[in-house]
Amino acid sequence: MRVDIYRRAESGHRFSYLAVPEGRVIPEEATNTDWETEARGLEGGAQAEQMDKYAIAKLEQQINEKGYAITSVNARVDAGD
């Protein structure tokens, strides 16, 4: 599954990330925040080595359930990472 990645700034110089299937728009329930494009067309399945840096757990499961996947509140990523 290929995904597009978006990010938003959080407090403490941290980021949250949002993944949606490639080419799809961010679902309405997740558009209440300003998301910036981070990457397009990344491989998000079992071969997804670069996905670790976004700290999105259970990517495919979240997308199947909600239409998008997001970084957990407890796993936000430092801006320097």
C-alpha positions as CSV (number, residue, x, y, z in Angstrom):
1,M,0.0,0.0,0.0
2,R,1.4,3.4,-1.0
3,V,0.6,6.4,1.2
4,D,1.0,10.1,1.3
5,I,2.4,11.5,4.5
6,Y,1.4,14.8,6.1
7,R,2.8,16.4,9.3
8,R,1.7,19.0,11.8
9,A,3.7,20.8,14.4
10,E,3.0,20.1,18.1
11,S,4.2,21.7,21.3
12,G,7.8,21.1,22.4
13,H,9.2,21.0,18.8
14,R,7.5,17.7,18.1
15,F,5.5,16.5,15.1
16,S,2.5,14.2,14.5
17,Y,2.2,12.5,11.2
18,L,-0.9,11.4,9.2
19,A,-0.9,8.8,6.4
20,V,-3.6,8.4,3.8
21,P,-3.7,6.1,0.8
22,E,-1.8,7.6,-2.1
23,G,-3.7,10.3,-4.0
24,R,-6.6,10.4,-1.6
25,V,-7.6,13.6,0.3
26,I,-7.3,13.8,4.1
27,P,-10.6,12.6,5.5
28,E,-12.9,15.3,6.8
29,E,-12.6,14.4,10.4
30,A,-8.9,14.9,10.3
31,T,-8.9,18.2,8.4
32,N,-9.5,20.4,11.4
33,T,-5.8,20.9,11.7
34,D,-3.2,22.4,9.4
35,W,-1.4,19.5,7.8
36,E,1.7,20.1,5.6
37,T,2.8,17.6,2.9
38,E,5.8,15.6,4.1
39,A,6.1,12.9,1.5
40,R,4.1,11.4,-1.4
41,G,3.8,7.8,-2.6
42,L,5.8,6.0,0.1
43,E,5.5,2.3,0.4
44,G,3.5,1.6,3.6
45,G,3.2,-2.2,3.7
46,A,5.5,-4.8,5.0
47,Q,8.4,-3.4,3.0
48,A,8.1,0.0,4.6
49,E,11.5,0.6,6.1
50,Q,11.2,4.4,6.0
51,M,7.8,4.4,7.9
52,D,9.5,4.0,11.3
53,K,10.5,7.6,11.5
54,Y,6.8,8.7,11.4
55,A,5.9,6.6,14.5
56,I,2.6,5.4,13.0
57,A,1.7,2.2,14.6
58,K,-0.5,-0.4,12.8
59,L,-0.6,1.7,9.6
60,E,-2.7,-0.7,7.5
61,Q,-5.1,-1.5,10.3
62,Q,-5.7,2.2,11.1
63,I,-6.3,3.0,7.4
64,N,-8.7,0.1,7.0
65,E,-10.7,1.2,10.1
66,K,-10.6,5.0,9.6
67,G,-9.3,5.8,6.1
68,Y,-6.1,7.3,7.5
69,A,-3.4,6.5,10.1
70,I,-2.0,8.9,12.6
71,T,0.9,9.1,15.1
72,S,-0.2,8.2,18.6
73,V,-0.3,11.1,21.1
74,N,2.4,9.1,23.1
75,A,4.7,8.7,20.1
76,R,5.1,12.2,18.7
77,V,8.4,12.7,16.9
78,D,11.0,15.2,17.9
79,A,11.6,17.8,15.1
80,G,15.3,16.9,15.0
81,D,14.6,13.2,14.3
